[in-house]
Amino acid sequence: MKPLILKKGYLLYIILLLAFYFANAQKEASHWYFGINAGLNFNSGVPVADFDGALVTIEGCASISDVFGNLLFYTDGSTVWNRNHDVMPTGDNSLAGDVSSTQSAIIVPKPGDLLTYFIFTADGPKEDPKDRRGLNYYTVDMSLDGGLGDVVGLNDLPIRNGLLTSPTSEKIAAVKVFDEDAYWVMSLKEDRFYVFKVESTGVAPIPENGNDGFSVSADLRGYLKTSPDGTRLVSVNMQSGTYLYDFDSATGTVSNEMKLDLLELFGYGAEFSPSGAKLYISTGNYVPNDPQQENLFQFTLDMPNPNIAKINASRIKLHSYLNSRSALQLGLDGKIYRAIENNTFLGVINDPEGNGLDANYNHYGFNLGSGISGQGLPPFIQSFFDAQIQVDNLCFGDETEFKIISKTPIITISWDFGDGTPPSTEENPTHVYAASEDYDIRVEVLTAEELDIIEQTISIYDFPDLNSPVNLQQCDDGTDGISLFNLTESEILVSNDTGIQLFTYFLTPEDAENNENPIENVLDFSNNTASRVYVRVENQARCHSIAQVDLVVSTTAIPADFMVDLSECDNDLVDGDDTNGITNFDFSDATQEILDLFPPDQDLLVSYYENMSDALAKQNTIDSENYRNENSPFSQNIIVRVDSRINNACIGLGNHLTLTVKPLPTFELIELDYLCLNQLPSPLIVQVTNPQGLYTYEWRDANGVLLTTNTTSIYNVTEAGDYYVTAINDLNCEQSKKITVVASNLATVTDVDIIDGTANNSIDVHVSGEGDYEFALNDINGIYQEDGYFELSFGGLHTVYIRDINGCGIIPHEVVIIDVPKFFTPNGDGINDYWQVSGAYTQPNSIIYIFDRFGKVINQIDASGMGWDGNYNGNEILSSDYWYMVQLEDGRVLKGHFSLIRR
């Protein structure tokens, strides 16, 4: 063996570790974490459910312990957690694996360095193959983070020490190199197995040659496993088939491809028995989350001159059920565990070396407690399971059975049972322990090849201590003395143990003892079937005791005609809808009324249910302080159950609570209206419209001061502000709405900007006031615009109408525009017969002169008159251009020319 690398501060740990290393090299697989917070701990010799794990994964997972069985770390292929179940400092989503990868990771110790580990990861499915990150490996240094470990490597994300190949399948397996302190790590890419060597110098980046040309493809899903002794390899490929190979653990060579017949089903999980004599395959569906019949097959491999025909002929179906996929994994107790997706149990192959049904498969063989199984289980270096002690019957007083799994004939063997009794030289001895406690057992096995020393700690368990018989009491849901029982309610009466126990119910004590014909409808079992049942209680070691449960039906103590009515007005606080008959109820008042029916010295529990079935089973209990009647709007009947906390007896049951949601008043009220100050003292009449009933109305101001109460829907408003009206119906339900009254008024003209006497005459009227205004020119019913600016094509008197858009009225405002015509045609047709300055009449003292082209005054016209008719001294003058000068009364002087046209 190559020298071990010692790191500063860990010398004592290494010395202790070395003392144990050569005696036991299999406890690295003691801790499993998988599924949804599910876990197993094998340190006592049998698995114990572990709820501490932080892992939540569909498939991929891996974990590792030290040789003492102490947890080191675990991963889902992406994130790494330390033994305290905290994410390692640089292990947060830093790895290139994937929770939906079949075998997202496997953990391999670095040979000769007991504080360094490698995590190998296989990427999960990606829509674009270019995004697949392939097979990578990472280094974990357990001397970092105060001994909790951390991922080390390059600074890029994800942190990695090496990309081995890409893309690849979702498969990783590992096994010890024959007669070397090294490991093989392998994966599958297209038709080739990539086998990498891990030794004291690290991970060899170049795979072993001679592992290509096989029939398999780079099929994503399905497990890759070696036998514990490293002589066989199985690759399960959900699309291209399941293949068995020979594996040379000395050279890393894969050979002798044989296709297993799975009856045209997709394979998924795979595992060898500890000796490698049996192979187990679980089928599954290639489409995720699409259940189908999943079969568990056994194949026999230890036969004379085995070939694929013989191996396929040995196939036996052990179990079939509806599921998606399930992994298989060998445990330190020599049993094989089967994932059951979305379930709190694992299946167990109790005797993997047995032929066919003698393998003793139990589909609900292990209770995970609060943990939930996914599709995957953590893979380990299969060599951890090569030399094993298998221990059965760990109950106090039983004959505990010991087995050693060895493919090589045993020359001598010596068992030390750890309790001071003489050693046994039997190959598979039995032993009865004198007390229920932990024992350190040791076995020395001499074969023609080597001397193996294996140590293991086992626990001898007491049988469950039960109370028996117990009465499970139920109220009569009628008058015939027949009722339905939730048998699981007896568990707290039967057992005071807070640990994980499995309860199974039977009609006879014989069935309970033999674990046969269990009662299936435990949540609604009728005492008409039997008034007494028997419960079998098993602990983690499957030690069991049996208790008798008597089913007692009592008459309810609540009068049949007793009823509590709880009413609430509909509202929108719960769901934003105040018309759907759904709201929240607090049953506190009802609870008190019910308790008042009984003497005050009883310790009673009042619970509520939506139906009698739930009440009898005491399941789906209503939250009595915050219940929403979503399933029955407007009206609902609630089942009331009263139980004694002293003896768990049901003393009251029935339909004794009615929930009613009362409708709110329905009406309409505009949200905004205007009070015209110019119309005061006449008030603004505010009125509720479209009421759907006869209501009482309360009007309040913005401060909540009550203004008036009446049965009419009108209120006279004389001041601007916010007002609230509350309508109250005959059910005393209220609905309030708000109206905002804004002051408005007629406009006041503050200024007019006039541009006249030009080619582009215009006016711009400016106003003030409390209202919002719009403007029209010369037509009170014309088109209104937002501002008072108008361009004018002719002069004279113009009227601008200013309208309050809030409805408070219209005011006119006159504006005079001075405009000089450009021509006139004095031909007597009544059109343009006179030339006059438009608008000049408003300034009667203005002087208007007309000149010929030589500057001679030919006329002076009156600003208030008709104007010039085109004559001079009583005679018509010729068509020509003439000049003018206007001296306005306001002091302005306008000059220009115009044309006289004769037609």
C-alpha positions, 0 to 999 in steps of 0.5 A: 500500500502506498504511504498515507498523506497526513495533514496538519492537525489531523494526525490523531484522527489518522492514527485512529482511522488507520487502526480501524481501516484495515479491519473494516472498509465498508462503513463508508456506506452507512448514511444514505440521503435521497428523495425528499428529506429521506435518509437511512443510517446503517450504523446499528446493523439495521437501517434507521430512518434519518430525517436530518438531511437537507436533500430534495431530489428527483433522482440523483444523489450520493453520500459518504461516511468515514470508516467509522460510519460517521457522516462526512458529506452528501450531494445531489450532483449540484450542491454539497452539504456537510455533516451538519447539513449545511451547504459547504462554503463553495458547494452551493450549486457549484457542481455540473451534475443535476437532480434529474440525472439518474446517477448525478454523482458518486463519491470516491476517497483518494487512495492514501489520503483519508481527508481527500475525496473526489465527487464525480458528476454526470449531467442531466438532460438538456434540450440542446446537447451542446449545453450538456456538461458531461462527466466531471470531477471535483475535490473535497478537502475535509481539513477545510472549514474547521473539519467540515470540508469544502469543495476546492478547485479552479475559480470558475463556476462551476468549480471543477478539477477536470472535465473527463468527457462530454457529452455522456449518459446519466451513469456513474459506477465505481469499484476497487481495482483488483489488488491495488489501492485504487478505484475504477470510475466508469461512465457510458458515452455512445458505444463506449465505456469510459473507465478512469483510474483513481489512485494516490496521484489523483484522477487519471484524465485518460480513460482505459482503452479497449472499451468500445464497439458495444451495442449500447448508445448514449442513452440518458436514463438507467443505472450502471452497476458493478458486482461487489467483487468487480467481476460483472458490469450491468448497464441499464439503458431505457431505450437501447436495452439492458446489457450484462458484461464481464469486467476485469477489475485488474485492467478496467476492461469491459467485455462479453456483451449480453443483452438481458430480456426484459419482456420489451420493458424499459429497464431503470434500476439495477443491483447485484446480490452481495456475492454477485450470484443474483442480478436484480433489474427494475423496469420503468417508464422512459417518459418522466412522471408517467406511471406504468406497470413496473416489474422487479426481475431476478436473474441468476448468474452463478450457474455452470457455463453461464451464457445469455440464453441460460441467464435469460431463462433464469428470469423470475418476476418478483413484483409488479406495481404501477409506478414511474421508475425506481432505483435499487441499492445494496445496503450494509445489512446485505439487503437490497432496497428499492425506491418507491416514488412519492412514498414513505416506504422503501421496498426491501429484498430481504434475502438477495441470494435466495432463488426466486420468491425465496429472495423474500421481497417486501414492497413496504419493507421499510418505513421512512417516517416523514421522509419521502422516496423519489426515483433514485437512491445513492450509489456507492463504490460497490467494493464496500459491499464485497466482504459483509456480515449479514445479521438478522433477528435483532430482537431481544430474546430472538436467536440472532442469525449471522452470515458472512458473504464470500464467493471464495470457500472459507477455510476457517472462521471465528465469530466474536459476538461482542458480549464476552461469550466464547467465539463461534467457529460456525460459518453461519452461527446463531446467538442469543443476547442477554440484554438489549444494547449495542454490541461490537462484533468481529469476524476473522475469515480465512480463505485461500486468498486472504485473511479478512477481519470485519468489525461491525456494531449491531443493536439488539432491540426491545420489543415494542412496549404496548398498552393492551387492551385499549378502547377506541371510542367513537360516537354513533353517527346514527341510532343503530350503534354502528359507526366508522372508526379511524383505526390509526387513532388507537396508535397513541393509546397503544404505544407511548414510543415517539420513535418510528413504528409501523402499525398494521391492523388485523381481524384476528391475533393469528393474522397479526402474528403471521402478518397476513390479511391486514385490514385495508380500510383502516381510516373508515373501518366499521364495527359492523365488521368486527368490534375488536381488532388487533394491531401489530406494532413493529419497530425499526428492527421489525421486532413486533408486539400485538395489542388488542383494540376494542371498538366502542360506540357511544351515543352522542351527548349533544341533543339532536335538535341542537344547532348553532347558527353563525352568520357573517355578511359577505365581504371582499376582504377574503377574495376581493369579491363581496357578492360570491357568498364566501367569507371567513368564519371564526367558530369560537362563539360556537365552540363555547356554546357547545362546551356549555352543554357539558359539565365544566369539569371535563377536559373536552376538545371540540373539532369541526369537519366538512363531512361525516366521513372526515369527522369519524376518521378525525381527518381534514380538521377545519381551522376553527379560527379561520375557516373559509366556506369556499366549497359551499357559498352562502350556506354550509352545514358543519359536522361537530365532534366533541372528544374527551382529552382524558380518555380520547372518547368521542362524546358528541357528534353530529350536524350542529353548526350552520354557516350563513353568508348574508348578502350585502346591500347592492346599489350604485353611486357615482364617484364624482360630482360637482357643486356649482357655486354660482347656483347656491344656495340651491344644493347639489342633489346626490342620489343613490341609484339602482338599489336592489332593496329597501335600505336605511341610508346613513350619510357621513362627511369625510370625518365620519360625522353622521349628517343624516339617517333616512330611508330615502337615497338623497342628500343635499350637498352645499359644500365641496368634500368627500361624503359617504353613504352606508346602506343597511339592509334588513339582515343588518349587513352594510355596504358603504360607498364614497362620492367626492363633491368638487366645487365648480363655478362660471368663468371670469374673463381676466384678459384677452390678447388681440392681434388684428389689422393684420393678415393673421388676426387672432384672439386669446381669451384668458379666464379664472375660476373654480371650474374646468373650462372650454371655449367656442367661437360665435356659436353657443352650440358650436364646437368647443375646444380646450383653450381660448385661442382663435384665428379669425378670418374676418373682423368685426364683433366676435362672441367667445362662449366659455363653458364650465365642463362640470355643468355650471353654465356658459358665459359669453364674452364679446371681442371686436377685431379691426380688419381692413378689406383687401378689395371691394366691387361697387357694382350694385349686386349687394356684395362688397359694394362698400369699402369699410374698416370692419370693427371701426364702428366700435371706435366712432371717433376714428378717422379713415382717409382714402388716397389715390396713387398720387397721394390725393385725398379722394374721400374721408369716411365715417367709422360708423357709416356704410363706407366708401361707394367708389365715387368721387364728387358723385362720379364713378372712378376707375378700377385701381389700387387705392391707399388708406390711413386709419387713425383709430380712436385708441391711437393706433394708425393703420396704413395700406392699400386695397383694390377697387374692381369694376365688373 
